[in-house]
Amino acid sequence: MAKTVRLGLLGLGTVGSGLVEIVNKSAATIEAKSGVRLEIVRALVRSQGKARPLPPGQVTLNPDDVLCDPAIDIVVEVIGGIEPAKSYILKALEAGKSVVTANKAVLATHGAEIFSKSTETGAQLGFEASVCGGIPLIRALSSGLIANDIDSLVGILNGTSNFILTRMYRDRLSYPEALKLAQERGLAEADPSFDVQGVDAAHKLIVLTELTFQTKATLDQLEREGIEQIEPIDIKVADEFGFVIKPVAVARREGDLLDLRVHPALVPFEHPLGPVSDEFNAVMVRGDAIGEMIFHGKGAGSLPTASAVMSDIVEIARNPGGGVIWNPAQSRRLAHIEGRSRYYLRLPIFDRPGLIGKIGTVLGDHGVSITHVTARLSPSPVHGPDAGVGALDQGPSPVHGGGVGVGASGQGPSPVHGGGVGVGASGQGPSPVHGGGVGVGAIGDTMLLTHEAKESQINRALAEIEAAGILAGPPVSLRILD
Ligand SMILES: NC(=O)c1ccc[n+]([C@@H]2O[C@H](COP(=O)([O-])OP(=O)(O)OC[C@H]3O[C@@H](n4cnc5c(N)ncnc54)[C@H](OP(=O)(O)O)[C@@H]3O)[C@@H](O)[C@H]2O)c1
């Protein structure tokens, strides 16, 4: 016999309306598959006068019509933000109603309080939709992969940033043009800061971290960098070198230490995250038993997100004593683990002879070796005799500093080593600057790829380069995700 579950919705926007659509379309199928009969009792909204997918008698402006109605079994919080969402969730749990939420912001900032209220009252909390929308990642991490000690999670958690970078790459749009397109498609808010500054991805990473590593984190404990500084030139040069730029989130464990980061990174074309485009999300999980596994799918949108909400509703209805395994212990220590990675650097330079050599020297002094170099001049390329600029594709040895001239060797086997001024570009090198010319007066960008280096080496070298007063603007440094 079917078990009837009565739902009260807090919010009837994108996700709430998607849930109504799924109930209208698929309730009979869900009942046939799960034995759970779904009934929407009422939905709370903020404003009157909007077209709603429910009859007017089922829509209310009074939260108590949902939170205090004894006929409602499960409260679905799809308002978003911190307040009043947090107070409503706590009130529902206190009343013994299970809660399903899609709200990563409230879980990332008040998860401990909300989970302890759930434990205290025995009312369940489902949050499958809070990370990666329609991808069933929370359940996979909390139960499907329970046998694993997870070493790392690496993913694209923010669909808006991924869409913007994808369109900058695919359609050669500028950042403002790609952002505008995302807004027109309903993928970015009028104020996109949470998405493009990495806050949304950081909230999701915090939720995943608590679940996977039993470790609490706050926003200010994460290293976080947005995508706003990415220029079309970065996208183009990365492409020429065989990379796409992706907004990644990384949780990496070493022993009891845990490093959490959200930042854009260069990803090789052949990397599993390379083809994850537009608003899609993906997460690579590495566990000691399963090895590497990747989850890929729609991380947002009305129906994908409502699909995840529905999975929680059915799970709670079928398994009232169950719920997601959530251990409030602080099992790991958050730390900046200084691994080594290759780096992409963009250095805006005043166009004076010898500057590229000086940059090479400083990097070399800090133990950072260059593998590739290219440059773009603004407003127009200058073909001159003064300094060499180019690419060192496939060269077996790095370029070492010391009055370095930087030349291009295409596929050539010999990189340029320090001393004097190297001149010239040739072969397949991606540089449009031929003959090594950097004319005085223009401003340009020099883009470098490095061999593996520590972040502290890169930072110290960049600080010294900046202090030398040879840069025309702040440098950009991006990790390469190998
Ligand atoms: N959209 C997605 O693709 C997506 C994906 C994953 C997770 N999520 C999460 O799902 C949640 C909902 O997102 P959404 O996109 O559906 O938001 P939305 O479209 O802005 O809808 C929010 C709904 O909540 C109502 N609401 C807002 N503030 C309220 C208040 N103070 N009192 C009562 N009702 C209030 C709004 O009422 P009105 O209709 O009257 O304005 C609206 O119906 C968020 O936590 C979001 O992070 C969304």
Ligand as a Chemical Component Dictionary entry (heavy atoms), coordinates in Angstrom:
data_LIG
# 
_chem_comp.id                   LIG 
_chem_comp.type                 NON-POLYMER 
_chem_comp.pdbx_formal_charge   0 
_chem_comp.three_letter_code    LIG 
# 
loop_
_chem_comp_atom.comp_id 
_chem_comp_atom.atom_id 
_chem_comp_atom.alt_atom_id 
_chem_comp_atom.type_symbol 
_chem_comp_atom.charge 
_chem_comp_atom.model_Cartn_x 
_chem_comp_atom.model_Cartn_y 
_chem_comp_atom.model_Cartn_z 
_chem_comp_atom.pdbx_ordinal 
LIG N1  N1  N 0  18.118 27.635 -9.360  1  
LIG C1  C1  C 0  18.949 26.591 -9.406  2  
LIG O1  O1  O 0  19.295 26.087 -10.487 3  
LIG C2  C2  C 0  19.484 25.995 -8.139  4  
LIG C3  C3  C 0  20.366 24.899 -8.202  5  
LIG C4  C4  C 0  20.829 24.323 -7.023  6  
LIG C5  C5  C 0  20.438 24.844 -5.816  7  
LIG N2  N2  N 1  19.620 25.930 -5.792  8  
LIG C6  C6  C 0  19.245 26.457 -4.494  9  
LIG O2  O2  O 0  17.832 26.355 -4.341  10 
LIG C7  C7  C 0  17.367 27.420 -3.555  11 
LIG C8  C8  C 0  16.253 28.142 -4.315  12 
LIG O3  O3  O 0  16.781 28.659 -5.514  13 
LIG P1  P1  P 0  15.811 29.214 -6.660  14 
LIG O4  O4  O 0  16.685 29.409 -7.847  15 
LIG O5  O5  O -1 14.594 28.379 -6.799  16 
LIG O6  O6  O 0  15.431 30.630 -6.061  17 
LIG P2  P2  P 0  14.334 31.634 -6.631  18 
LIG O7  O7  O 0  13.957 31.294 -8.013  19 
LIG O8  O8  O 0  14.803 33.007 -6.333  20 
LIG O9  O9  O 0  13.045 31.344 -5.717  21 
LIG C9  C9  C 0  12.996 31.682 -4.356  22 
LIG C10 C10 C 0  11.575 31.495 -3.864  23 
LIG O10 O10 O 0  11.563 31.759 -2.478  24 
LIG C11 C11 C 0  10.611 32.789 -2.191  25 
LIG N3  N3  N 0  11.166 33.640 -1.153  26 
LIG C12 C12 C 0  12.306 34.337 -1.171  27 
LIG N4  N4  N 0  12.482 35.000 -0.018  28 
LIG C13 C13 C 0  11.408 34.723 0.736   29 
LIG C14 C14 C 0  10.992 35.124 2.026   30 
LIG N5  N5  N 0  11.727 35.953 2.786   31 
LIG N6  N6  N 0  9.827  34.652 2.503   32 
LIG C15 C15 C 0  9.083  33.830 1.757   33 
LIG N7  N7  N 0  9.399  33.401 0.526   34 
LIG C16 C16 C 0  10.571 33.858 0.025   35 
LIG C17 C17 C 0  10.425 33.561 -3.474  36 
LIG O11 O11 O 0  9.146  34.153 -3.454  37 
LIG P3  P3  P 0  8.617  35.007 -4.720  38 
LIG O12 O12 O 0  8.338  33.995 -5.769  39 
LIG O13 O13 O 0  7.405  35.680 -4.213  40 
LIG O14 O14 O 0  9.741  35.935 -5.065  41 
LIG C18 C18 C 0  10.566 32.431 -4.505  42 
LIG O15 O15 O 0  9.315  31.791 -4.678  43 
LIG C19 C19 C 0  18.584 28.278 -3.232  44 
LIG O16 O16 O 0  19.098 27.901 -1.989  45 
LIG C20 C20 C 0  19.558 27.917 -4.333  46 
LIG O17 O17 O 0  20.913 28.098 -3.942  47 
LIG C21 C21 C 0  19.126 26.496 -6.909  48 
# 
loop_
_chem_comp_bond.comp_id 
_chem_comp_bond.atom_id_1 
_chem_comp_bond.atom_id_2 
_chem_comp_bond.value_order 
_chem_comp_bond.pdbx_ordinal 
LIG N1  C1  SING 1  
LIG C1  O1  DOUB 2  
LIG C1  C2  SING 3  
LIG C2  C3  SING 4  
LIG C2  C21 DOUB 5  
LIG C3  C4  DOUB 6  
LIG C4  C5  SING 7  
LIG C5  N2  DOUB 8  
LIG N2  C6  SING 9  
LIG N2  C21 SING 10 
LIG C6  O2  SING 11 
LIG C6  C20 SING 12 
LIG O2  C7  SING 13 
LIG C7  C8  SING 14 
LIG C7  C19 SING 15 
LIG C8  O3  SING 16 
LIG O3  P1  SING 17 
LIG P1  O4  DOUB 18 
LIG P1  O5  SING 19 
LIG P1  O6  SING 20 
LIG O6  P2  SING 21 
LIG P2  O7  DOUB 22 
LIG P2  O8  SING 23 
LIG P2  O9  SING 24 
LIG O9  C9  SING 25 
LIG C9  C10 SING 26 
LIG C10 O10 SING 27 
LIG C10 C18 SING 28 
LIG O10 C11 SING 29 
LIG C11 N3  SING 30 
LIG C11 C17 SING 31 
LIG N3  C12 SING 32 
LIG N3  C16 SING 33 
LIG C12 N4  DOUB 34 
LIG N4  C13 SING 35 
LIG C13 C14 SING 36 
LIG C13 C16 DOUB 37 
LIG C14 N5  SING 38 
LIG C14 N6  DOUB 39 
LIG N6  C15 SING 40 
LIG C15 N7  DOUB 41 
LIG N7  C16 SING 42 
LIG C17 O11 SING 43 
LIG C17 C18 SING 44 
LIG O11 P3  SING 45 
LIG P3  O12 DOUB 46 
LIG P3  O13 SING 47 
LIG P3  O14 SING 48 
LIG C18 O15 SING 49 
LIG C19 O16 SING 50 
LIG C19 C20 SING 51 
LIG C20 O17 SING 52 
# 
